[in-house]
Amino acid sequence: MPRREVVVGQRFTPTGSSVQWEVRELVKDAEGIIHARLTRVGDPSHTKTLSVGALNDMRLFRPAPAPLPEAVAC
């Protein structure tokens, strides 16, 4: 199965959960493995770091729908 590109701002939901996590930063470790730093949507005090490979594993995570743009008052 081809790998999906993971980008800052993208949201993921763990399988079997309704909690959404948003990618805040992508970092490469000393071994060249790319990790995503995530914050919980609605509670940014909860953070975690996961490999992009884990986010691409459909057994673990599903892409969440993109948030709707906020309305701008004219």
Long-range contacts (C-beta under 8 A, 24 or more apart in sequence): 1-58, 3-52, 3-53, 3-56, 4-56, 4-63, 6-34, 6-36, 6-52, 6-55, 6-56, 10-63, 11-41, 11-63, 11-64, 11-65, 11-66, 11-67, 12-38, 12-55, 12-61, 12-62, 12-63, 12-64, 13-61, 13-62, 13-63, 13-64, 14-60, 14-61, 15-58, 15-59, 15-60, 15-61, 15-62, 20-64, 21-48, 23-55, 26-52
